[in-house]
Amino acid sequence: MPNLLDPPLKGGVQAAYQASLNAGNFLIQQCIHCKLHVFFPREFCPHCSQPGLVWVKPSGEGVVYAVTTVRRKAEMGGDYNVSLVDLAEGVRMMSQVENVPLGSVEIGLRVQARVTVRDGQGLLVFDAVEQQWALV
Amino acid sequence: MSASLRQLRGSAAIAGIATFGSGEAPGFTDMEILAQSALAAVADAGLKMSDIDGLCTASVAASMWTMPVIEYLGIRPTFINGTMLGGSSFVAHLLPAMLALQSGQCKAVLVCYGSAQRSAQFGRKEVAGVRKFLDPQPYENPYNPMLPVSAYALVASRHMHEFGTTRRQLAEVAVAARGWARMNPEAFMREPLSIEDVMNARMVSDPLSVRDCCLVTDGGGAYVLVSAERARDLPKKPVYVLGTGTAVWNRQVSSMHDLTTSAAKDSGRAAYEMAGMAAKDIDLVQLYDAFTINTLMFLEDLGFCKKGEGGAFVENGGIAPSGHLPVNTNGGGLSCTHPGMYGIFTVIEAVRQLRGVCGERQIPAANTAIAHGNGGTFSSQSTAILGTENVL
């Protein structure tokens, strides 16, 4: 199967994932055999153990699965959100929900992926989709 | 489970135990604390260090830790196991040690640990910084979760969401641990603690406050495992290993399949099968309580209550002294000691209870105990069922 979304750099999948983020693209993997999506990036499918993972562009739609506010002194930058987000494609990842106040990031909140740049590297974060909670 | 694993039931016994430097041991190194613990455990077993021909140990910092430990202790073991699964390691060491004893590979296994984590100059912050390079979690590190606490906080948030578990119920766990610690002269924190104290304490990673988190102490512990036959000829009352199992499903919390079920379900099942027992047969429980949510999860995953009912189980002092199940009778990692990895102390307290030497906090007529270790961020789980001669 041709992989039209092959990221430009050679090497392992971790470098490829980061390179695509650095170029502003969020890609996850899908197994050509069992069709399941995979995150974090692997060299072979953790579901069916076959090689044959290709990069696909996910919808970016997600739902907050778990949430914490990490407390940090104001002079160190203050408190921040860390969430686990379930993507519509059935994979889970750690990330941050950025566009709403800390206390309003709740489990079930619908969020949308966005690629940002932090410390010179592309990074995937999420924004709340206003006023939408999923039943989870 | 294979028949030969079941035949291991009761084949080995813990003949010696010791702790050293519990709480604060300023001026000591990890190795010195380990060595003092090891020597005292060997003496407690009625043996000499030269009798030790099996060695199990692990270190948070040193990846080749078995070698300097062997060198320091001056032994030449024929069985060496450096399995490193985080805090559960020293429970996980039991099964390979039992197999080594049964095969005749060795005759006396020393399992030992020491940490000067609280007093050390090169502290947790430096270790956390180095770990990002030596042991990367590239898909979590960029979001700066305060590990390990944020991982446990995420689990707690999900447990609260799915089952209606409350912060007050989490606080019950910390208050119960303190209740036991108040009866343990070795415990580091022994002043009274109330539900309100826990709930009003400084938040670290919501919903966990600093009083939902384990201590940061120095300390070491060691135990000696020999064949059941040999243990009967040694001075201390033998505590037999009836069943044990270890399970790992993931490392990162973001890779946990279901945040409210840990691999303790599998490690517990293996231990129960080997022992031919169920939760109802267990007199007391030592659970690795790195955070208050751990105790709820392990009570559920090890079958002491149904999934989601851990909060109700611990309410109204359910696991405190005079509650319906004695849990973490030394005060646990929350109030007794937590020198980086706590697993070995679950074994040591279980043995002390089954020997009947716990004084004010002694559980009467205790014949069976669970020692359960946890490692990483709900990542590795090791369960051991220990018992006296009465339940062999």
Interface residues (C-beta under 8 A of the other chain):
Chain A: Q14 F39 F40 Y65 A66 V67 T68 T69 V70 R71 Y80 V82 S83 L84 R92 M93 M94 S95 Q96 I107 G108 R118 D119 Q121 L123
Chain B: P138 Y139 E140 P142 Y143 N144 P145 M146 S150 A153 L154 V155 S157 R158 H161 R202 M203 V204 S205 D206 P207 Q252 V253 S254 S255 L259
